[in-house]
Amino acid sequence: MRIYQRNGTWFLDITSNGQRIRRRIHGARTRTDARAALTAVQADILRGTFNFKVEQKRTFEEMVAEYIEIKADKRSLRCDRAIFNDLKTQPMFKGRLLTHISADDIEE
């Protein structure tokens, strides 16, 4: 378990029972605030009250569309699109939720 800051926003990075969750810490302005939030999450995990459910379930295609929208100014976007278009037709990615794609699928 750790905290980190990106673009002025604090995040939790938690791994427990084989699940990795990264969540934004709402209201944390300092490292002290973020550490307090991490301590609270650790306590919730020990009590068994922490919600590990992923808030947003996205398919591979949705992730690709979001990536292309975010990276619209990227110089190599044309190449990325070609790679993604090929991957979207592969059975290990087509229509699957990101949470159901394993390292073995990617390696294959």
C-alpha positions in Angstrom: 0.0 0.0 0.0 1.3 3.4 -0.9 0.2 6.9 -1.6 1.4 9.1 -4.5 0.7 12.4 -6.1 0.1 13.1 -9.7 -0.7 16.6 -11.0 -1.5 17.9 -7.5 -3.9 15.1 -6.8 -3.2 12.3 -4.2 -3.9 8.7 -4.9 -3.9 5.4 -3.0 -2.4 2.3 -4.6 -3.6 -0.8 -2.7 -3.0 -4.5 -3.2 -4.9 -6.9 -1.0 -6.0 -10.5 -1.7 -4.6 -10.3 -5.2 -6.6 -7.2 -6.1 -4.9 -3.9 -7.0 -7.0 -0.8 -6.6 -5.9 2.8 -7.4 -8.2 5.5 -6.1 -8.1 9.2 -5.9 -8.1 10.6 -2.3 -10.8 13.2 -2.2 -10.0 16.2 -0.1 -6.3 15.4 0.5 -4.2 18.5 0.0 -1.0 17.4 1.7 1.0 14.3 2.2 -0.2 14.2 5.8 -3.8 14.2 4.6 -3.0 11.4 2.2 -1.3 9.3 4.9 -4.3 9.7 7.1 -6.5 8.4 4.3 -4.2 5.5 3.8 -4.3 4.6 7.5 -8.1 4.8 7.4 -8.2 2.4 4.4 -5.8 0.0 6.1 -8.1 0.0 9.1 -11.2 -0.7 6.9 -9.3 -3.6 5.2 -8.5 -5.1 8.6 -12.1 -4.8 9.7 -13.2 -6.3 6.4 -15.4 -3.2 5.5 -13.3 -1.9 2.6 -15.1 -2.0 -0.8 -12.8 -3.6 -3.3 -15.3 -3.4 -6.1 -14.1 -1.6 -9.2 -16.3 1.4 -9.7 -16.1 1.5 -13.5 -16.1 -1.6 -15.7 -14.7 -0.8 -19.2 -14.2 -2.9 -22.2 -11.0 -3.0 -24.2 -12.7 -1.0 -27.0 -13.9 1.7 -24.6 -10.3 2.0 -23.2 -9.0 2.4 -26.7 -11.5 5.1 -27.6 -10.6 7.0 -24.4 -6.9 6.6 -25.1 -7.3 8.0 -28.6 -9.3 10.9 -27.4 -6.8 11.8 -24.6 -3.8 11.4 -26.8 -5.2 13.2 -29.8 -2.1 15.4 -30.2 0.4 12.5 -29.9 2.7 12.4 -32.9 2.6 8.6 -33.1 -1.2 8.4 -32.8 -1.6 7.0 -36.4 0.6 4.1 -35.5 -1.2 3.5 -32.2 -4.5 3.5 -34.0 -3.3 0.8 -36.4 -2.0 -1.4 -33.5 -5.3 -0.9 -31.6 -7.4 -1.7 -34.6 -5.6 -5.0 -35.1 -5.8 -5.8 -31.4 -9.6 -5.1 -31.3 -10.2 -7.9 -33.7 -8.3 -10.5 -31.6 -10.6 -12.8 -29.6 -8.6 -12.2 -26.4 -9.5 -8.5 -26.4 -12.7 -8.1 -28.5 -15.6 -7.2 -26.3 -13.8 -8.2 -23.0 -13.7 -6.2 -19.8 -10.3 -4.9 -18.9 -10.5 -6.7 -15.6 -10.9 -10.0 -17.4 -7.8 -9.6 -19.6 -4.9 -11.4 -18.1 -1.1 -11.2 -18.6 -1.3 -14.5 -20.4 -3.8 -13.0 -22.9 -1.5 -10.1 -23.5 1.5 -12.4 -24.0 -0.5 -14.6 -26.4 
